[in-house]
Amino acid sequence: MLARSQMGGPWSRAQQIARAFLSRGHEVTLAWGNDGNCVDPVASTFEIPVPSPLGLPEAIARYTFPLASRLGLMGRKPVRSFEEVLWLTGSLDYRYSRVVVDKLREFMCSWRPDVVYSEFNLAAVIAARAEGIPCVGSGSQPTTLSYASTPRKSVGIRRLLREMGMPAPASSLTILEGVRRRFIPSCPTLEPRAGERAIYCGFLGEMSTVDSHRADRDCAVVYLGSGSVPEGVAVRVGRQLSSALGCDVYVAGVPEAVQVVGGHEVTCAPRLNFGELLPHARVMVHHGGQNSMMDALAYEVPQVVVPGRVFERQFNAEAVERTRCGLSVRAPKPALIAEAALRLVDEPALTSGIRGVRDELSELGGTERIVRELEKLLDARPVND
């Protein structure tokens, strides 16, 4: 899945899955686009176009969308379904879809892959079907048709499918759910109704031993997403958190700076290495993205989720609170966020479910499960397929 906004989750998951196939001796090509997210590919690449937000002309989108993200304007608009996400990114635009599907089909026709894996890329599913190649992909409960959909946003995709002589369902989510296997990087406790052909695979990355009671858990981590809140609000959250918890705080997704609050540092940076910081974190404050939630669970860090008005983030926030892995705060108000973080530190009952959920996620097989399932799928094909 490509987008003009900062969105590291899809690319990082694609990279992890590619590494797993490479380690088993398979040949892998990553479809990538110059969207600022697809960096340091682990396998050979094939470039595909990047959608323009809302299908706007490139000259307009190149400047207006980054500005809206910096000002936090994107966080003011309710996003009610994954279909709206695809529409907002431009992935449902007819002209874009026509171009990228044709480009993918041309590559698939020449390379003839055994299987196509779609990381929420609609064009990849359509191209694979047109070429008669088995297609599987990532999935989640909040991206299913039964959870939420906005079919009126899929007019362009329906037009394309009709032109190609393929079934044109009302909702584009039907296409994503129709892949041979749907791999859910989660667990039944967090997503109990993930839909048909769902295979839970838990954590995708390698798990290391963690000690949630280690003495050097002496900092907090903040990441409120790209465009979800103004950068100044994220920095104020870091300052308020440092004051409330009496520790250093690291704020990601904002311009680089270091501030001192009551003798403790608030370190701000566009990107931070969560793998280095979270083993030492007392609390993680984040926007409710799938990767952020999983990172906190992997290192057994209590989390405060600030989902804003985005459907999937609200789903994750409710799951975190329901399973006693943290708390949610609907409004991005620094004082409320700091209060919730302090409650997590002072009331262990609020985070009593973290170890159990982490253990469940750890036992589901990760990327190795994905590779095994696809090898079984391909071994079961007829000889002349």
C-alpha positions as CSV (number, residue, x, y, z in Angstrom):
1,M,0.0,0.0,0.0
2,L,1.4,3.4,-1.1
3,A,0.5,6.8,0.1
4,R,2.0,10.4,0.1
5,S,1.8,10.7,3.8
6,Q,4.3,9.2,6.3
7,M,3.0,5.7,6.8
8,G,5.7,3.1,7.7
9,G,3.5,0.2,8.7
10,P,2.7,-1.4,5.2
11,W,6.3,-1.1,4.0
12,S,7.8,-2.5,7.2
13,R,5.4,-5.5,7.1
14,A,6.2,-6.1,3.5
15,Q,9.9,-6.0,4.3
16,Q,9.5,-8.5,7.1
17,I,7.5,-10.9,5.0
18,A,10.0,-10.6,2.1
19,R,12.8,-11.5,4.5
20,A,11.0,-14.6,5.6
21,F,10.6,-15.9,2.0
22,L,14.2,-15.0,1.2
23,S,15.4,-17.0,4.3
24,R,13.6,-20.1,2.9
25,G,15.4,-19.8,-0.4
26,H,12.5,-18.2,-2.4
27,E,13.0,-15.4,-5.0
28,V,11.2,-12.2,-4.0
29,T,10.4,-8.9,-5.8
30,L,9.0,-6.0,-3.9
31,A,6.7,-3.6,-5.7
32,W,7.6,-0.2,-4.4
33,G,6.8,3.4,-5.1
34,N,8.7,6.7,-4.5
35,D,6.3,7.8,-1.7
36,G,9.0,8.4,1.0
37,N,8.0,5.3,2.9
38,C,9.6,2.6,0.8
39,V,13.3,2.8,1.9
40,D,16.1,0.3,2.0
41,P,14.4,-2.7,0.3
42,V,15.6,-6.1,1.3
43,A,14.9,-7.7,-2.1
44,S,14.9,-6.8,-5.8
45,T,12.3,-4.1,-6.6
46,F,9.8,-3.2,-9.3
47,E,8.5,0.4,-9.3
48,I,4.8,1.2,-9.5
49,P,3.2,4.7,-9.5
50,V,2.2,6.4,-6.2
51,P,-1.4,7.5,-5.9
52,S,-2.2,11.2,-5.6
53,P,-4.4,12.0,-2.5
54,L,-8.1,12.3,-3.5
55,G,-7.0,11.8,-7.1
56,L,-5.8,15.4,-7.2
57,P,-3.3,16.6,-9.9
58,E,0.2,15.8,-8.8
59,A,1.3,19.5,-8.8
60,I,-1.4,20.3,-6.2
61,A,-1.1,17.2,-4.0
62,R,2.7,17.5,-3.8
63,Y,2.4,20.7,-1.7
64,T,-1.0,20.7,-0.1
65,F,-1.0,17.2,1.5
66,P,2.3,17.6,3.4
67,L,1.2,21.0,4.7
68,A,-2.1,19.5,5.9
69,S,-0.1,16.8,7.7
70,R,2.2,19.2,9.4
71,L,-0.7,21.3,10.7
72,G,-2.6,18.2,11.9
73,L,-5.5,19.0,9.6
74,M,-6.0,15.3,8.7
75,G,-6.8,14.5,12.3
76,R,-9.9,16.7,12.1
77,K,-11.7,14.7,9.5
78,P,-13.5,11.6,10.6
79,V,-12.4,8.5,8.7
80,R,-15.1,5.8,9.1
81,S,-13.9,2.9,7.0
82,F,-10.8,1.5,5.3
83,E,-12.6,2.2,2.0
84,E,-12.4,5.9,2.9
85,V,-8.6,5.5,3.6
86,L,-8.2,4.0,0.1
87,W,-10.2,6.9,-1.4
88,L,-8.3,9.5,0.6
89,T,-4.9,8.1,-0.6
90,G,-6.1,8.1,-4.2
91,S,-6.0,4.3,-4.5
92,L,-9.6,4.1,-5.7
93,D,-9.1,6.7,-8.4
94,Y,-10.0,5.2,-11.9
95,R,-7.1,6.8,-13.8
96,Y,-4.5,5.8,-11.2
97,S,-5.9,2.2,-10.9
98,R,-5.9,1.7,-14.6
99,V,-2.3,2.7,-14.9
100,V,-1.0,0.7,-12.0
101,V,-3.0,-2.4,-12.8
102,D,-1.7,-2.4,-16.3
103,K,1.9,-1.9,-15.1
104,L,1.6,-4.8,-12.6
105,R,0.0,-7.1,-15.1
106,E,2.9,-6.4,-17.6
107,F,5.4,-7.3,-14.9
108,M,3.5,-10.4,-13.7
109,C,3.2,-11.6,-17.3
110,S,6.9,-11.4,-17.9
111,W,8.1,-12.7,-14.4
112,R,5.3,-15.2,-13.8
113,P,5.4,-15.3,-9.9
114,D,4.0,-18.4,-8.2
115,V,2.0,-16.1,-5.8
116,V,1.3,-12.5,-5.2
117,Y,1.2,-11.1,-1.7
118,S,-0.9,-7.9,-1.3
119,E,-0.1,-5.7,1.6
120,F,-3.5,-3.9,1.3
121,N,-2.7,-3.1,-2.3
122,L,-6.0,-3.3,-4.3
123,A,-4.3,-3.0,-7.7
124,A,-2.1,-6.0,-6.9
125,V,-5.2,-8.2,-6.2
126,I,-6.9,-7.1,-9.4
127,A,-3.8,-7.7,-11.5
128,A,-3.1,-11.1,-10.1
129,R,-6.7,-12.2,-10.8
130,A,-6.5,-11.0,-14.3
131,E,-3.3,-13.0,-14.8
132,G,-4.6,-16.1,-13.1
133,I,-2.0,-16.0,-10.3
134,P,-2.9,-17.0,-6.8
135,C,-3.1,-14.0,-4.5
136,V,-3.0,-13.8,-0.8
137,G,-2.7,-10.8,1.5
138,S,-2.7,-9.0,4.9
139,G,-6.0,-8.4,6.7
140,S,-7.6,-7.2,9.9
141,Q,-11.0,-7.1,11.5
142,P,-11.5,-3.3,11.1
143,T,-10.8,-3.5,7.3
144,T,-13.5,-6.0,6.6
145,L,-16.8,-5.2,4.9
146,S,-18.8,-6.3,7.8
147,Y,-17.0,-3.9,10.2
148,A,-17.4,-0.7,8.1
149,S,-17.5,0.3,4.4
150,T,-18.2,3.3,2.2
151,P,-19.2,1.8,-1.2
152,R,-19.9,5.2,-2.9
153,K,-16.1,5.8,-2.8
154,S,-15.5,2.8,-5.1
155,V,-17.1,4.1,-8.3
156,G,-13.8,4.3,-10.1
157,I,-12.8,0.7,-9.2
158,R,-16.1,-0.6,-10.3
159,R,-15.7,1.1,-13.6
160,L,-12.3,-0.5,-14.1
161,L,-13.5,-4.0,-13.2
162,R,-16.4,-3.8,-15.6
163,E,-14.0,-2.7,-18.4
164,M,-11.8,-5.7,-17.6
165,G,-14.8,-8.0,-17.7
166,M,-14.5,-8.9,-14.0
167,P,-17.1,-8.9,-11.2
168,A,-17.6,-5.4,-9.8
169,P,-18.8,-5.6,-6.2
170,A,-20.3,-2.6,-4.6
171,S,-17.4,-2.3,-2.1
172,S,-13.7,-2.4,-2.9
173,L,-13.2,-4.2,0.5
174,T,-14.9,-7.3,-1.1
175,I,-12.0,-7.5,-3.5
176,L,-9.4,-7.4,-0.7
177,E,-11.3,-10.0,1.4
178,G,-11.5,-12.3,-1.7
179,V,-7.8,-13.4,-1.6
180,R,-7.0,-17.0,-1.1
181,R,-5.6,-16.5,2.4
182,R,-5.8,-13.5,4.7
183,F,-3.0,-13.2,7.2
184,I,-3.8,-11.2,10.3
185,P,-0.8,-9.8,12.2
186,S,-2.8,-10.0,15.4
187,C,-4.6,-12.6,17.6
188,P,-8.1,-13.7,18.4
189,T,-8.1,-11.9,21.7
190,L,-7.5,-8.5,20.0
191,E,-9.5,-9.2,16.8
192,P,-12.0,-12.0,17.5
193,R,-13.9,-11.5,14.2
194,A,-11.4,-11.1,11.5
195,G,-13.5,-12.7,8.7
196,E,-13.3,-15.6,6.3
197,R,-10.0,-17.2,5.3
198,A,-8.3,-15.5,8.2
199,I,-5.0,-16.9,9.6
200,Y,-3.7,-15.2,12.7
201,C,0.0,-15.0,12.7
202,G,0.7,-12.7,15.6
203,F,4.0,-10.7,15.8
204,L,5.8,-10.5,12.5
205,G,9.2,-9.7,13.9
206,E,11.6,-11.9,15.9
207,M,10.7,-11.8,19.6
208,S,13.3,-11.2,22.3
209,T,13.1,-11.8,26.0
210,V,11.8,-8.7,27.9
211,D,11.5,-7.8,31.6
212,S,8.7,-5.4,32.3
213,H,10.0,-4.9,35.8
214,R,13.6,-4.1,34.9
215,A,15.0,-1.3,36.9
216,D,16.1,0.9,34.0
217,R,12.6,1.4,32.6
218,D,13.1,5.1,33.0
219,C,11.6,6.9,30.0
220,A,8.4,7.4,28.0
221,V,7.9,7.3,24.2
222,V,5.4,9.4,22.3
223,Y,4.3,8.9,18.6
224,L,1.0,10.5,17.6
225,G,1.2,9.7,13.9
226,S,1.7,11.8,10.8
227,G,-0.9,14.5,10.4
228,S,-3.0,13.3,13.3
229,V,-2.3,16.3,15.5
230,P,-0.3,19.5,15.0
231,E,3.4,19.0,15.8
232,G,3.3,21.5,18.6
233,V,0.6,19.4,20.4
234,A,2.8,16.3,20.2
235,V,5.7,18.2,21.8
236,R,3.4,19.6,24.6
237,V,2.3,16.0,25.3
238,G,6.0,15.1,25.7
239,R,6.6,18.0,28.1
240,Q,3.5,17.2,30.1
241,L,4.4,13.5,30.3
242,S,7.9,14.3,31.5
243,S,6.5,16.5,34.2
244,A,3.9,13.9,35.4
245,L,6.2,10.9,35.3
246,G,9.5,12.6,36.3
247,C,11.5,11.0,33.4
248,D,13.0,11.6,30.0
249,V,10.6,11.5,27.1
250,Y,11.2,10.8,23.4
251,V,8.8,12.3,20.9
252,A,8.7,10.9,17.3
253,G,7.3,12.5,14.2
254,V,8.2,16.1,15.0
255,P,11.2,18.4,14.1
256,E,14.4,17.6,15.9
257,A,14.9,19.4,19.2
258,V,15.8,18.8,22.8
259,Q,13.9,20.6,25.7
260,V,14.5,20.4,29.4
261,V,11.5,19.9,31.8
262,G,12.2,19.8,35.5
263,G,15.7,18.4,35.0
264,H,14.5,15.8,32.5
265,E,15.0,15.9,28.7
266,V,12.3,15.8,26.1
267,T,14.0,14.6,22.9
268,C,12.1,15.3,19.6
269,A,13.0,13.8,16.2
270,P,11.3,13.0,12.9
271,R,12.1,9.3,13.5
272,L,13.2,7.3,16.5
273,N,14.4,3.7,16.9
274,F,11.5,2.2,19.0
275,G,13.4,-1.1,19.3
276,E,16.1,0.7,21.3
277,L,13.8,2.9,23.4
278,L,10.8,0.6,24.3
279,P,12.9,-1.9,26.4
280,H,13.5,1.1,28.7
281,A,10.0,2.7,28.5
282,R,7.5,2.9,31.3
283,V,4.7,4.1,29.0
284,M,4.2,4.5,25.3
285,V,1.7,7.1,24.0
286,H,0.7,6.5,20.4
287,H,-2.0,7.1,17.8
288,G,-3.5,3.6,17.7
289,G,-1.7,2.4,14.6
290,Q,-1.3,-1.4,14.3
291,N,2.5,-1.3,14.3
292,S,2.7,1.0,17.3
293,M,0.2,-1.2,19.3
294,M,2.2,-4.3,18.5
295,D,5.6,-2.6,19.3
296,A,4.3,-1.7,22.8
297,L,2.9,-5.3,23.4
298,A,6.2,-6.9,22.1
299,Y,8.2,-5.0,24.8
300,E,5.4,-5.3,27.4
301,V,5.0,-1.5,27.7
302,P,1.7,-0.1,29.0
303,Q,0.2,2.1,26.3
304,V,-2.0,5.2,26.1
305,V,-3.8,5.2,22.8
306,V,-5.0,8.5,21.3
307,P,-7.0,7.4,18.2
308,G,-8.6,10.6,17.2
309,R,-11.4,10.2,14.6
310,V,-10.0,7.2,12.7
311,F,-12.0,4.0,12.7
312,E,-9.1,1.5,12.9
313,R,-7.3,3.4,15.6
314,Q,-10.5,3.6,17.6
315,F,-10.9,-0.2,17.2
316,N,-7.3,-0.7,18.4
317,A,-7.8,1.7,21.3
318,E,-10.9,-0.2,22.5
319,A,-9.0,-3.6,22.2
320,V,-6.1,-2.3,24.2
321,E,-8.4,-1.1,27.0
322,R,-10.6,-4.2,26.9
323,T,-7.7,-6.6,27.3
324,R,-6.1,-4.5,30.1
325,C,-3.0,-3.5,28.1
326,G,-3.5,0.2,28.6
327,L,-5.9,3.1,28.4
328,S,-7.4,5.3,25.7
329,V,-7.8,9.1,25.5
330,R,-10.1,10.3,22.7
331,A,-9.0,13.9,22.6
332,P,-5.3,14.8,22.1
333,K,-5.1,16.9,25.2
334,P,-1.7,16.8,26.9
335,A,-3.1,17.0,30.5
336,L,-5.5,14.1,29.9
337,I,-2.8,12.0,28.3
338,A,-0.4,12.6,31.1
339,E,-3.1,11.7,33.7
340,A,-3.8,8.4,31.9
341,A,-0.1,7.6,31.7
342,L,0.3,8.2,35.5
343,R,-2.7,5.9,36.2
344,L,-1.0,3.1,34.2
345,V,2.1,3.5,36.3
346,D,0.3,3.7,39.6
347,E,-2.4,1.1,39.0
348,P,-1.0,-2.3,37.9
349,A,-4.4,-3.8,37.4
350,L,-5.0,-1.6,34.4
351,T,-2.1,-3.4,32.6
352,S,-2.5,-6.9,34.0
353,G,-3.4,-8.4,30.5
354,I,-0.2,-7.4,28.7
355,R,1.8,-10.6,29.4
356,G,-1.1,-12.9,28.3
357,V,-1.7,-11.1,25.1
358,R,2.0,-11.0,24.3
359,D,2.3,-14.7,24.9
360,E,-0.7,-15.4,22.6
361,L,0.8,-13.2,19.8
362,S,4.2,-14.9,20.2
363,E,2.8,-18.4,19.7
364,L,1.1,-17.8,16.3
365,G,4.1,-18.2,14.1
366,G,4.7,-14.8,12.6
367,T,6.2,-14.6,9.1
368,E,7.3,-18.2,9.3
369,R,3.6,-19.2,9.5
370,I,2.9,-17.1,6.4
371,V,5.6,-18.8,4.4
372,R,4.5,-22.3,5.6
373,E,0.9,-21.6,4.6
374,L,1.9,-20.4,1.1
375,E,4.2,-23.3,0.5
376,K,1.3,-25.6,1.4
377,L,-1.0,-23.7,-0.9
378,L,1.4,-23.9,-3.8
379,D,2.2,-27.6,-3.2
380,A,-1.6,-28.4,-3.4
381,R,-1.9,-26.9,-6.9
382,P,-2.6,-29.3,-9.8
383,V,0.5,-30.2,-11.7
384,N,-0.6,-28.3,-14.9
385,D,-1.7,-25.2,-12.9
